[in-house]
Amino acid sequence: MGALLSFSLVASIFLLLFYPVMSLVVTRSTNFRFNRIFLLAGMGLCLLLPFFGSIFGNLGNSIIPSVTTGLISWSESEIFPGKAENNAPAWINYMVIVIGIYILGILTLTLREIYSFIRLQLIISRGEKVNEGKYIICVLEDLRIAPFSWRKYIFFNKTDIRKNEDCILLHEKSHIDHCHWIDLLLSDVFSLLLWYNPFAWRARRLVKLNHEFQADSDVIASGIEPYTYQRLILETAMNRTVMGVANCFGSNKKGFRKRVLAIGRTRSSRKTLLLSLCLLPAMVMGIMLTSFTVSSDILNEMAVTEVISLSTSSENNDEPSASSFLNDDREMPEFEGGMKNLYKFLIENMKYPEIPEDEEGKVQRVYVKFDIDVHGNVKNIRVKKNPDSEYAQEAMRMIKQTSGKWKPAIKNGKPIEASLSLPFYFTTVEGN
């Protein structure tokens, strides 16, 4: 789940840079078909670019294999019946809480979305329906709900039918003909993944607003007088209850104002469409921000966040008092000659796997966990992700080569068994 939050944060960075351009294009361009494609492409890029960050970050580097290793992390706990000590670093605990809140937000909004669709299905099943070939009209009993459409269904009450049937039908049929409901589903998924980012919800509103612009434009193009249609929107659409998962004829005061101003607006020039090219420098800036060493390291650590439970065994199985447990003397396992010698040994003896063409320039991270027994031997070597990959196999082979070269962990003057975690970074370095 940490990887999902890390991915979401990177996507949010791109969205913060993209949104001003997206808003500018939608509010100034009357090429609503182009606006629609541009909005969906912008949101799609926000979700796709995080996967390609490592490629852009390594542009200009020659493909020279190298491997680096990070600092060893370790923790241990005495095993007593029903009791255990959690020595996880404090920042990991905070990160687990943040990840939990993020997942809870996704689950809550997903349930709300499911409820909305269930409510929609109930309206369809219980309401009076009129089949008109490609479209199905559902008559609403609740006069407070503004006319709306979803898939092939058009919903409006009897009062709206009697007064403005032609205009409303033309408007809602436009939504159905353009399959606007698909855009809404995609933007809903986008908003769920980035629910904590207010610009994700603003981008969703831009999608819906552009749908209304396009449908209003189709109504005017059919021959309806603009002033008459503007008055209809004022009388029928303003301050009515709307269905969030569907395209609604109703709107708030701000949305109403934008729609009225868009009706009858002259065709935008090509210069307005050129505003969309501002997305390119925003994209470059986003790539640069997410490629900085500090930001990329934080995101990488978040992606692999987990609380490692590492056990120890001791010859003395008596349960200690609380004070002795907190104040005991501990020493972590140590490689012969220290950590510098460990890194030197690993780098000198590493056999770098052959790099497939599609992986050139990428950073391959392997987190190896292993146990050091009371005699300094390595056992129980494992990796969490992709254990069968060549990178993981080579990292585990190298850790196995260090067996017998360790000084065991010490607790209260006695050797104990402990577990270690060591990250390997297989990457390319800049050529000389």
N, C-alpha and C positions, 0 to 999 in steps of 0.2 A: 504493500500500500504506500510505502514511502516513495517508491518509484513513480506512482501515479500522481502524488502531490508534487514531486519534483518536476515532472512533465507539465503539470498544470501551471506551476509558477513560471516556467519558461514561456509557455503559451501566453500567459498574462502579460509578460513583458512585451511580447510582440503586439498584443492587442492594444496596450497602452499607446504604442507608437502608431498603430494602424488606424485606431478609431477616429482621430481628427480628420484624416484623409477620407475615410468612409463617410463620415457625417457631412463633410463639405461637398462631396460628389452627389450624395442623395438629395441634399437641399438645393443644389444649384442646377443639376442636370434634369431635363425632362425626357431624357432617353431612358425610360423606366426599365426596359428590358436589359439595357447595359448596366443600369444600377443594380438590378437583381443579380446578375452574374458577378458583378464586382463585389457586392456584399458577401455572397457565398464564397467567392474565391478568397476574399480577405480572411474570413473565419477559417476556411480550410487551410490557408497558409499558417495561421496561428497554431493549428494543431499538427501540421506537417513539419514545419521548420525545426522544432526541437529534435526531431530524429536525424536531421542533417547537420546539426551544429558542429559535430566533430569533424565532418568533411571540410566545412568552411574554415574551421579553426586550424586545419593543417595545410591549407593552400600554401604553396611555395616551399614546402618541406620536401627534401629528397627522401626516398624510401630506403632508409638505413635502419635495419632492425636493431632494437635495443630493448632492454628490460630494466625497470627500476622497481625497488621494493619500498614499501612504506614502513612506518614504525610499528613494532609489535604491540598489540594491545592484549591485556590479560586481566582476568579476575578469577577469584576462587571462593568457595564457600565450604565450610565444614558441613558434613552430612550427618544430621541427627534425626531421629524419628520425629516426623511431623514439623521439623524446623529447618529453615534455610536462610542464608544471608544473601541479600541482593546487593552486589557491589557495582552495579551499572552506573556509569557516570551520570551526573545530574542532567547534562544537556540532552542525553539520550531519553531520559524520562520526560523532559519537556517536549522533545520532538515527538515522542509517542502520543502525548496528549494532543499536540497540534494535528497529527495525522488522524487521530480518533475524531476530533472535531470536524475535520474535512470530510471524512467518510460519513459521519453522522449527517452532515449537511446534504450530501448527495442522496443518502437514503431517505431523508425527510422530503426533499423536493421530488424524488422519484415517486414516493407514495402520494404526494399531492398531484402529480401528473397522472398517476393511475386513477385516482379519485375523479379527476376531471373527465377522463375518458369514460369511466363507468357512468358518470352523470350524463354524459353526452349520449351514450348508448341507451340509457333509460328514457331520455327525451325522445329518441328515435323510435323505440319500441312502444311507448305509451301514446305518442301523439298521433293525430290524424294525418295521413299521408296521401299525397296526390302524385301519381306517376306521370311524368311528362317526358318519357323517353330517356334521354341522357341525364335528366335531372329528376330528383324526387323532392317535392315540397312537403315540409313538415310544419303543421300549424301549431304555434305555441299558445299555451293557455296563459302564461305569465306575461302581462302587458309591459312589465318593466324591462324585459330582455330585448335588446336591440336586435334587428335582423342580422343573421350571420350565416356562414356556409362552411361546410367541411366535407371534403371529398365530393360525392355527387349529391349531397343533401343541402337544401336551402331551407332555413328556418326563419319564419316571421309570423306574427300574430295576425288575427283577422282584421284588426283596425288598420294595420300597415298595408294589408292587402287591398282593402277598399280604397284607401287614399292614394297610394303611390305604387301600385303593383308593378307597372311597367319599368319605372326607374330602378326600383329595388331589385327586381328580377334581373335586369340588365347588369347591374352592379355585381350581384352575387354570382351570376352565370360567368362573368369575367373571371372571378376568382377560381371557379371550377375549371374553366377552359385552360387557364394558365397553370393549373395544378399547384396553386400557392400553398396548399396544405403540406406538400413535401418540404418546402422551405421552412415551414413552421416546425416540423418534426426535427429537422437538422439543427435549427437554431435553438430548439429546446435542449437537445443533447449538448450543444456547445455551452449553453447557460448552466447546465447541470455540472459539467466538468469544471467550470470557472465560476461557480456560484458566489464566491466571496468577492469577486471583482465586479464593481458596479457597471463597468464598461461592457461587460458581457451582456447584461440585461439591456443596456442602452443599444447595443448592436442588434439585439433581438427586436427591440422596438423600431429600429430603423428598417429592419426587414418587413415588419408589418405595415409601417407607414408607407413604404414604397409600394407594397401590395395595394393599399388604398389609392395611392396616386395613379397606379396603372389601371385599376378598375374604374375610377372616376373618369380617367381619360377615355376609356372605351365607351362610357355612357355618353360623354360629350360628343365623341366621334359618331355616335349613332344618330345625332341630330337633335338631341335634347338641348334646349336653350340654357347656357351657363348660369344665368341669374336664377332661373327657376330651379335648377339643380342645387345651387348653393343654398337657396331658401329651404329646399327639402332636407338637406343635411342639417341645417339649423333646427328644423322642426322635429325631425325624426331621429337623428343620430346623436345629438348632444346630450351628455349626462345620462345615458341609458346604461343599464347593466350589460357587461360584455362577457363573452366566453373567451378565456385566455388562450385556450388551445386551438381556437378557430379564427377565421377572418371575419371580423365584425364590422357592420355598418356604423355602429356607434363609436364615439370617441370622446375624450375629455376636451376641455377648453383649448389646451395647447395643441392637441392633435387636430381639432376642428379648425383652428386658425391656419395651420399649415396646409390643410387640405383645401380650404377655400382660396388661399392665395395661389395654390398650384393650379386651380381650375382656370383655364383661359390664359395661362402663362405662355408666352411665345416660346418657340422651340429654342433650346439652348444651343449655343455655338460650339464648334469643335474645341474652342479654347477651354470651355468648361470641362470637356471630357479629358483634356490634357492634365487636369488636376489629379487624375488617377495615377499619373506617373510619379507623383510624390510618394507613392507606396514603395518605390524602389529604394530611395535613400532611407526611408523608415525601416525597411527590411535589413539593409546593411548595418544600420545603427543597432538594431536588435541583435544581429549576429555578433557584433563587436561586444555588446554588453554581456551577452551570455558566454562569450569566449574568454573574458578576463579570468585570470587565474583564481582570484578570490571567489568570484561568483560561481565559477564552474566547480571548484572544490566543494563549496557548500552544498550545491545541488547534488553532486556525486555522493557526498556523505549522507545526505537526506535520502537518496534513492536506495541506499543499502542499510538504512537505520534498522537496527534490531537489538534487542536486549540479549546478550550472549550469556547463557547459563553455563558456567564452567565449574566443574566439581573437583574436589581434592579428597585425598584419603590420608589418614594419619594413624600412626600406631597406637595413639592414645584415644580411645573411643569414649572417654568420660566426657559428659557434657560440662563445658566450662561455665563460669558465672558470666553475667553480662559485662562486668568491668574487665575481666581478663580477655573476653572475646573482642572487645573494642581496642584494647591496649596491647595486644600481642605483637610480637616482632615478626614481620614478614619480609621476604625477599623474593622477587620474581625470578623465574628461570633465566640463566645467562649462558650465552654461547661462548665457547672457548675463545678468549682474546677480546670479547666484547662485541657489541653490535656492528662496529666497523668491520671486523673480520667476517661476521655473518654475511653482510651485504657483499663484501668482496668475494667470499666463497661462492655465493649464489650467482653473481654476475659472471665470474670467471668460468663456472662450470655449466652455465645455462646453454642448452641447445635450442636456439630460437626456431619455432615452428615455421614451416613454409607459409608465406602470406598469399592467400587467394587474391586475385585482382580486385574483387569487389570489396576487400577489406583494407586495401592499401590506404595509409593515412589515418586509420582509425585507432583509437585507444581501446585495448582489450584489458578489462580489469578482472582479476581472479582473486577472490578472498579465500585463503586456505586456513582451515582450523586444524589443529593437531594437539595431541596430548604429550606431555613430558612426564615419564614415570620417575620414581624415586632414584633410579640408577642413571638418569639422564638420557634414556632411550626414547625415540619418537614412536608413537603408535596412534592408531585411530585417525589417520589423515583423511580429511573430507573437504569438499567444497559444496556450497549451497546451490549454485546455478551452473548449468551446463557441465556436469562432471565429466562427460565423455569428449569434450572439445580438446583439441590438441594443446591449447593454452593451459587448460586445467590439468591435463595429464602431465605436462612438463613441470608445472609449478609443484604438483604433488610429488613428482619424482625427485625434484631438488630438495624438498623438505625431508624426504626419506633418506637422502644422502647425508643429512646432518645428524642422523641418529648416532648416539654415543658421544656426541661432541658438546652436550649440554650439561650445565650444572643445574641440578634440580631446584625447584622452589623450596624455600625454607620458611617454616612457621614454628615459632617458639623453639627455635634451635633444632628442629627435626625436619628431614626432607619429606616433602609431600608431593603428591601427584597434582599437576595443574594443566590447564589448557591454554593454548595461545591462538591468536589470530594474526595472520600476516598478509597484507595485500600485495599483489604483484601487478605491475602496470606494463603490459606489452604495448609498445608504441613505436613511432618513428621519430627520429631526431633530425634537426636541421643539419644539412651537409656542410662541410668546411669549404 
